[in-house]
Every structure is written in structure tokens, then in C-alpha cells.
Amino acid sequence: MSALLGRRTVSMGLAALFAMPAAAQTAKAGRLRIGMPSYPSTLDPVTIYLTPGLRTLANVFEPLIDFDIRRNYALRPALAESWQRLDPQRVRFRLRPDVRFHDGSLMTAADVVFSLSAQRRQGATGAIGSIAGPFQGSIAEVIAVGDRDIDVVTAYPDPVIEQKLAAWSCQIISRSAFEAAGGWTEWLRRPIGTGPYRIVESQADTRLLLAAHKGYWGGSPVWSELEFRSINELSSRIAALQAGDLDLITDVTPDQFRSLQTDALEIVGGELPQYRIVGFDCSWGPLRDVRFRRALSLAIDRDAITTGLWDGRVGVPRGAQVPAYGDTYLADVPAPGFDLAEARRLVRESGYAGEVIPYRVQSAYYPNQMATAQVLVEQWRAAGIRVELVVLENFSQVFARPIQAIFDYSISMAWPDMTGMLWRLYGERGIFQSNFKVWSNPEFNRLGDQMERSFDVAERRQLHRRILEIVMRDDPPFLILHNNGAFFGRRRGVAWTPASTLLMEFGPRSLG
């Protein structure tokens, strides 16, 4: 147990792509203006796990413990000053004293119990939330032990409950403020957390304005305000940065790097623990046949994509995993390959009759999204597969049922373990089995359930190997394109450098 519960490690090759943070400024800076492609669809972390929410809400809400991403994903104190594993199903947290919510009220044990309750997990819809479920699903009870101690008790031995609590949707909110709002609708207008910044103004699809939390327990934030602006087109974000209207922009593609390397501007960022996928509705048409799904993957020349569109700055993962897993990462697993002749053979063997395969894709949610999709259509055409792009505006449209298509998506590492990546989304309680019902595999479910409960590293490695064989070869529910990258345009002198995560944190703890 001790080896598994210790520090997780991340590949230094991955971490090195992101520079260490500049020293935090001692003088208070003014407003930091950030341009990004889209606005978060909701403002409570228990209801959202998409990039716009991760980039913004990590500054508003905090969990009991979190990851020190710049130090190999080590767990560190946050709202809890310490914690200890009492037994395989119980962890005790000692709360930090005198933590203040954004409204000035004191955080108590009652707020923690409420924040991790089934009521919160169910979210605004009243159903078991697909967002909070994978993070909190193993929790049976949260108990206040005196004024400052909290016991989190799991329904079964959970070897990574600490990592789950540090990841997402487990942030602590004010119980009294939630109840005073009278329901989710009013609460979501301006929710209250403990983070270094508080929500001041929210204009859907336009901007989110945050102000420094003066009573923040972690020290004084560097910037007095954070302004996140929603600017869909990359060209418009670049123009605003060049004109001095923005200080930082997200999702810059390599073809724009040269124009943003000037005396006033620079590029920062690198590869993420996230891989881009094309998902399958395995219940429909030609996608029912595993040979056809294998052909879709083998027809892709990934090197052409990573070189031509990403300037070689992102790579192809060794299966559905990332090095940040540490002890359970399997370095000998091969990356998905390119074999056009074999793809053509499998297409013929599958009995494919030339039906058009719809490809649901958004135009600019991911960097290089449309360019990649257009390349894929041509590569599939060379294998004898007819694919037609269906360009949609958001994920609600992408996943409108019946899907009966392939679709564009990514899989992000929520916590450094297979259960925080592949299993979280494709496991029996994940969205693709429980909500969208596009794929299911009994052996995968059985093995994933075993891995979710095992403390033995050798056993977990063995389970992980077979799980990867299922999703990469025997019954693939998706194909992997490449690792994702996050590159930012920054005005020189802005004292913020990204870490290898989707979160964009601007609080004093993230700056060194």
C-alpha cells in the first residue's frame, strides 16, 4: 500500500516542456486580460469538466488537498493542512484554521461535509452527475470529527481516493451561501468558494471577471483582477494580443509561433497529459465491426499530422496512457501504427459497402481541430473509407443521441492513474457507457473494477496491460491521434508560466 500511496511521478521530459514559474511579483499588478476560444458552460466545478471551466474555475474553488503539478504531481495541503490514511477505506483530514469564503464567512467542517455530499454530486439535474461521479463515486460517508477533523470513508478500499479528492469536482463551497441562493439557478450566477479570486461578473459567451480575494489564506494574489474573454477565432486573439488589448492568449498553433516571437511577445507551453481521440459509436453501422474500427486507426499517418500541423512539438502516446502514471505506466506498450495496406485489407474483410461515416466535429474547440479533421478525411479516403465532416457548435450537439457517427474528443488525466483517465470516461460509470451508450466491454469493466480497488502495484500493472490490449486492439472504443499541446502567446513581463495541465492557476501558490 505504501508504494501506491506515495508520491506520483511525471516524466521529466514532459515537465521540461513547461518552464518553471517566474518569481511572483511583490507589487500588486492590475488586471490580467486573457483571451481563450470559449466560455465555461457553467460556473460550479461539480457540474463541468471541460477546458474552459478548468482554465477559469481553478482560481475560484479549492479542494482539501491538491497536486503540486510543477513538482511531479505530488500531493500537497490545500484547505486541509494535513491528512493520514487510517485504513484502506478511511482518510482523516485536518482542516486549515481561519479559511474564509469569498463572502467573508469562516469555512467549517459542515461546509466540507456538504460539499462532498450526495446532494452536491447529483448536481442541478437531480441525477447522479457524470462529472462528479468518477471523482466522488467511491465515497460512502463524510464525517465531521470535532471542529477541524474530517473523515472521508469509502464504500470499498480505494487506493487513489486522495488523488481523486485532489483532482476536480471535490472543491469546497459555502453551505450557507448555497442554501441562501435557494437553488442551482441562482447559485450558478455567482457561486462562492475559497480560492484566490472571486467571481465579480459573468457574461455568458463574452467574459468572466474575477477579483482578488482579499482574505485568501494562501497569501495576496499578484493580480487585482483576472478577465477571461471568449474570442473564438485564433486570428482575433492574436490581433488583440499584438494590439495590447490582451496580456495572454490560449491555444496558439505552431504555424503562428513566428509572428508571436517578438521583442514584446513570446510563446510558452508544451505537451499535456491528454491525448486526442476519434471516438466510435460502436452500436451503429460499419462501426459495429472491430475490423473496421482497426482500419480507421491504421489508415492514419500520425507522424504527418504531428509534423505538419504541430511542428513536431507533440508526440503519439504509447497506448491509452501517459508517463505521469508513475509505477503503473507501461513503457513497452507500442504507439498506434500506420499501415495503409493492412487498413485496406481490414476494410474489405469487414464487409464495408461504402456507406458515408459522419464525423461530428467542432470547428475550433481544440487547436488545429478542423485542419486535423480534413487531413483525416483524406487519409481515410486513401483506405477506401468515406467520411463526411459534420461541423457542430458544441459538445451538446456532438453527443446528441442517437450519435451514429465518429466524433472528436480528448481524454485528459484527471489524476495520475489509469482510473483518472481511461476508466473515468470509458468505465462502467463513465459517460460513454452510462450516458451515451456507444460502447461496452464486460472484460474491460471487470478488470477496471479490480484495478480501482487494488493496492498491489504488480497486480495493477498486470491489469493495466490487459486493459490497454482491449482498448487498443481487441475492442477499440476510439482511436488515438496524438498527445495534445497547450501553447500560449504572452506579453513579455507577465509573471505567469503554464504547467503541464489544463488548469490555468494565477494564485500565489501556483507562481512559486
Buried (B, 14 or more C-beta within 10 A) or exposed (E): EEEBBEEBBBBEEBBEBBBEBEEBBEEEBEBBBBBBBBBBBBBBBBBBBBBBBBBBBBBBBBBBBBBBBBEBBBBEBBBBBEBEBEEBBBBBBBBBEEBBBBEEBEBBBEBBBBBBBEEBBBBBEEEBBBBBBBBBBBBEBBEBEEEBBBBBBBEEBBBBBBBBBBBBBBBBBBBBBBEEBEEBEEBBEBBBBBBBBBBBEBEEEEBBBBBBBEBBBBEBBBBBBBBBBBBBEBEEBBBBBBEEEBBBBBBBBBBBBEEBEEEEBBBBBBBBBBBBBBBBBBBBBBBEBBBBBBBBBBBBBBEEBBEBBBEEBBBBBBBBBBBBBBBBBBEEBEEBEBBBEBBBBBBEEBEBEEEEBBBBBBBBBBBBBBBBBEBBBEBBEEBBBEBEBBEBEEBEEBBEEEBBBBBBBBBBBBBBBBBBBBBBBBBBBBBBBBEBBBBBBEEBBEBBBBBBBBBEBEEBBBBBBEBBBBBBEEBBBBBBBBBBBBBBBBBEEBBBBBBBBBBBBBBBBBBE
